[in-house]
Amino acid sequence: MKKDKTKKENTAPEVEEEILDIPEDEIWTYQIEGLAPPKIGVSYANAKGKKATFIILISIAVILSLYFSVRALLNTGDLEYKAVDSGYELVQFSNNGLVKTFNVDKVADIDNSKIEAGAMIAGGAENEEDINMDFLTYDNEKTVTEIHEYAFNCDATLRVINIGKDVTKIDNKAFYSCWALQCIYVDEANPNYCDVDGVLYNKDKTEIICYPIDHDKYLRQEFGYTDLVDDNGNPMEELWGPTEKYDEGFFRQYNEKVRTYVVPSTVEKIGPLCFNYANVDTYYLPDGLKEIGTLAFFDCGNMHNIYSYVPTADGVSETRYTGRESLGGIYLSLPESLETIGSDAFTRDRGLSYIYIPENVKSIGHHAFWDSVYKDGSELKGITQMNIAADEATFKTYQIGSSWRPKYDYLLFKKNIDTVYNAERQPVE
């Protein structure tokens, strides 16, 4: 950059021009009153460290992506178990494309040599009875007691998992990305786990562990929404909004029965990855809930409403929505009892438009609401404002992770959404 000194006529000798040796990539740091001084000939602080960190994170992401992709493609039908002190641990379930129901009770074996000709075609049949399942056998002498992380990772065929009475440990990541999984059932004699209508809980129902990704398909079958058609009479698996054939009233009833979930009043924790990718429109969370785990609602793009309820003295155990009158008092957004919001808990939940952080929340993980805002033309949509009950000074003393708020494109930069402190909760309409 070249800067000319101004010369006063007839009062001073000519002054030679001064050259400031500022690298081109640092010109923008040149001193302007009120701004930071220029970094002339000095590298940016921690530039090498930040670059190294970035490269490491990208490498890890690529490795994990390849790992899960390979596991998803290995539909060999080979099952992997490991002996543990209590029995056997299911390490990996690899579907051969035919198994739609699987029992985690005894050590199983898939003998692909017993698959009859044409069975792969039959694998696409709606009813498992159409497939000869002689290739799947169980060893009654070997009891399964544990399920490893990612044991069922990326399975696209399995619909039902039956958990035996002796299973004492299930990793929260065991059922990650099981796209066709509709229900997880637990033997009533199991002292550690239970299910509520095919959704996995711990035994005393203080933690909800896994809402199967395709559970809404099971509910459509339960409530008779199996013959939906579009306005041209073509078959339609599910309903995304009112049509000429299905009016607002029909769609509202459909959402209440199939895409609304009531978390029981006993629940204090929503486990990691519990509702990831779930096709649920509206949640009712109990006043009594204390923790929302890491990735608990990750990529629930169809979620539009979160309500909290103050249960009646009798409590709420029914997870199917039957009306607000059965839930006691209702208010909008997260429950007052909530204390912890895990990392990426609401990442990519762009259907939400309102979030209120109660005063009891003292911990928010990194990227908790990441990518939950977006631009539609010039209009911001999704979570466009963060409403916080605490005042700013108090909130800053809490354990808050990096980039916990959503950001959006602003000129050449990324900008955090607005934060409102001392906010009052919006009333329920």
N, C-alpha and C positions, 0 to 999 in steps of 0.2 A: 504494500500500500504506500502511496506517495502523498505527502502532505506538504503544501507550500506555505511558508511563513509570509505574512502580509508585510509589505515594505512601505515605510512612511517616507514620502517624497521629501528630499533635501534635508532630512534630519538625521539620517543614519546611513552608514555604508551598506552596500548590498549584502544580504545574508544568504549564505549558501543553503540550498534546500536540504531538509533533513529527511533521511530515509529510515523508516521504522521497519525492521526486519520481522514481519509477522507472517507466519506460514498461512497459506490460503485457507486451510481448514480451520484456522483459529481467528480469522478476521472478525467474525461476529462477536468475539469477546473483547474487542477494542474498547478502551475506557470511555464511558459516557457518564456524565455526572448522575449519581444516584444508582449506578449499576456497578457490578463487580469489576475489579481491574482486569486488564487483559492478561492472558497466559502466554507471554511471548517466549518462544523457545522452550516451553515447559510442557511435558506431556500431561494429558488429563489424568486426574487422580484416579488410581486404581483401574486404569483402562485395561491393562493386561489381565488383571484379576477378573474384571467383569467379563472380558472376552473369553477367558478360560472357563469361567462358570457357565457362560452361555453355551459354549461348545459342549461342555460336559452334559448339561441338561438336554440339549438336542440329541446327543448321542444316546443317552438313557432312554429318551422318548422313542427313538428309532428302534433300539434293541427290544424294548417292551412291545412295540407295535409288531415287529417281526415275530417275536416269541408267541404272542397271542394269535397272530394270523396263522402261523404254522400249526399251533395246537388246534385251531379251529378246522384246519384242512385235513388233519390226521384222523379221519373217520375210519380207523382201522378195526374198531371193535375190540381193541385190546384194553383190558382193565388192569389197573395197577394198584396193588395193595402193599402195605408195609406192616410188619408185626410190631405191635406196641405192647406196653405192660398190661393194658386192660383187654387186649384182643387184637383187632386189626384196624388199620386206618385206610380208608379209601383215598388214595392219592390222586388218581385220575380215572375219570369215566370217559371213554372214547366210543361214541356211538357209531354203529355201522350203517346208520341211516334208517334202521327198522325199529329200534326200541323206543316205544312211546311211553311205557310205564316201567319204572325201575324201583326195586326194593333195596334200601340200604339197611340190611339186617344181617345177612350172611354173605360171606365172600362169594362173588359171582364170577362166572366165566362165560365168554362168548366164543362159541366154536363156529367160525364162519364156514367151515367145510360142510356144516349141516344145513346151510341155507339152500332152500330149494330153488330150482330154476324159475326165474320170473319174480322172485321175492322182492328184488329191488324195485320193481314196478309196483308191487303190492304195498311197498313201504309208503306210498303216497295215499293209501286208502284212509278213509275217515275212521274206520273202526279197527281196533287192534285185532279183533277176531278174524279179520280177513288175512292175517299174516300168521304163518306157522312159526311159533316162537320156540321150537324145540332146541334151537341153537343157544338159548340162554338158560343156564343152570345155576343152582345155588348149592354151596357146600354147607350143610347143616352143622358141621363140626367146627366151623370157623366163624366166629361172631364179629361183626363190625361194630366198633365202639366210637370211632372218630371219623370226621370228614375233613380232609385237608383243604387249604385255600385253593381256589380256582379248580377244584376237583371236577366240576361240570362246566368249566369255562367255554363259552361260545357255542354250546350245543343248540342246534336249530331244529331238532326233531322231538326231543323228550317233552312230554306234556305233564306227566304226573310222577312225583317222587314220593315214595312211602318210607318214612323213617321208623326204624325198629325200636323196640323198647330198651335196648341196651346201648344206644348211642348216647354218649355222655359229652361229646364235644363236637361242635359244628363251627367252622370258621366263617366269619361274616362274609367273606369273599367267595365262599364255596359255590354259589349259584350265579356268579357274575355273567351277565350277557347270555343267559339261557332264554333265547328269544321266543321259543314256543311253550315255555313252562307256564302251566295254568294253575296248578295246585301242588302244595306240599302238605302231605298228611302225616300225622305222627301217631304212633301206637299209644293208646290211652294209658298203658302201663308204664310209659317212659317217665321217669321221675324228674327229668331235666327240661324237656321241651313239650310243647303242645301246639296244636293248630286251631285256628278259629276260621272255619269255612275255607280251609285250604291255604291260609296265610300263617306263616311260621312265627311262633312266640316262644319265650322261655316259659317254664312251667307255671310260675305265678303271675304271668302276664304283666310283668312290670317293664318288659322290653319287647318291642316288636322287631323281629329279626329280618324277615324277608317277605315282601309282597311280590309274588311271581310276576314277571313282566307281562305275560299274556293272560293274567287273571281276569281281565275284562271279557275275554272271549268265553271263558267258563261262565261268567255272569250273564252274558248274552244268551247262552244256551239255557241257563237256569230260568230266565225270565221270558223266554220265547221269542227273542229278537234274532231269529235264525233265517227268516225269509224276507229280509229287507230288499227292496228294489229301488232303483233310481227312477226319475220321472219318465224314462223311456222304457221301463220295465225290465232293465238289466239287473241281475243279482248284485247286491251290494253287501259286503261283509259287516260294515259298521256305519253309523250315522255321525256326521261331523257338524251338522247344522240343519235348520229347517229346510224343507223342500216343498214343492207343490203338493206332493203326496203326504208328507209328514210335516204338520204345522208346528208352531211354537210350543203349543201344549204337549204335543207328542214328544218333541225333542226334549222338553224340560223333564218329562216323566222318564224318558230314556236315560238322561244324564243322572237323575236321582237314583235310578235302580242299578245302572251299570258303571257309571263313572263318578260316583260319590262314595267316599270312604270315611267311616267314623272310627277313630282310634279309641279303644275302650278307656274308661276313666281310670283303670288301674295302671296304665302305662306311664312310666316316668322317663323312658328313654326310647328314642327312635334310632335303631342301630345303623352303623355305617352301611352305605349302599342299599338300604332297606327298600326305598321306592324308586331307585334309579331306573329311568326309562319307562316308568309306569304310565299307562294311559288312564289317568284319573283327572277329572276336571275340578272337583271340589273336595277339600279335606276339612274334617272337624277334629280339632285337637283338644285334649282335655286340659283344663286348668288343674295342674298337678304335674304336667310334663316338665322335666328339668333339662333334658339334653336332646339335641338333634345332632346325630353323628356325622362324621366325615362322609361327603358324597351322598347323604341320605336322600335328597331329592334331586340328584344330578340328572340334568337333561330331561326334566319332566315338562317338555314344551307345551303339553296340552293342559297343564294345571293353570287355572284361572282364578281360583278362590281358595283362601285359607281363612277358616273361622275357628274361634276357640269357644269352648263351652264350659260353664260351671255346672258340673253334674248334680243331680238331685241326691238326696240322702241314700237312695237305693243304688246309686251308681249306674253306669252305662256299660253293658257287656255286648250289646248287639252292634255289629259292625256295618250292617246294612242300614241305610238311611230310611227312616220312616216318618220323618217330620221333626221340625225344631222343637215342638212342644215336648218331645220325649227326652230332649237333651238338657233341659234347664235353661239357664241364662246363656245367651249367645253374644259374642262380640267379635269384631273384625281383626284379622291377622293373628300374630303369634301370642301364645298364652302368657299371662302375667307371671306365672311360676317359672318360666324358662330362664335358665342360667347359662347354658353353653350352646353355641352354634358352631358346628365343626367346619373344617376346611372344605371348600367347594360344595357346601351343603345345598345351595340353591343355584349352582352354576348352570347357565343356559336355560333358565326357567323364564322364557320371554313372554309367556302368557300372563304372568302376574303383573299387576299394575300398581299394587299398594303393599307396602311393608312397614310395619311398626315394630321397633325394637324396644321391648319393655325394660323397665328400670332394673330388674333383677339380672338381666344379661350382663355378665362380667367377662365373658370370653367369646371372641369371634375369631374363627380360624382364617387363614389366608385364602383369598379368592372366594370367600363365602357366597357372594352374590355375583360372581364374575360372569360377564357376557349375558347379563339378564336385561340389558337395554340395547336398543338398536334404532337406527334411523330409517324412517319410511319417507323418502324424499327429504324434506327439511324438518319433518316432525319426529320428535323423540317418542318411542313407544317402549312398553315393558315397564320395568321399575325405573322411573325417571327421577325419583326423589326418595331419600332415606329419612324416615321419621324416627327420631330417637327421643325417648322419654327423659333421659338424663340431660343435665346441662353439659356444655362443652368441656369445661374444666374437669368435671367428674368423669365423663366418658373417656377422656384421654388417660386416666389412671388405670383403665381396664386393660386386659390382655387382648390386644387387637392385632390380628395378623396383617401382613402386607397385602395391598391391593384387594382389600375385603369388599370395597364398593365397586359397582360396575362402572366402566368407562365407555365413552363414545368418541367418535371421530369429531374433532373440533379444529378446523383449519388443517394444519399439518401435524397436529398433536392429538393425544388422547386426553380427555378431560373427565374427571370424576363427576358423577351426578351430584346434585345439590344435597346438602345435609341440613336438616332442620332439627335443632336441639330444643329441649323443653317442649317437645311436640305433644299435642293432645291426640288421642286415638280417634279416628273417624268413627262416627256411629254407623251401625248396620242399617242399610236402607230397607 
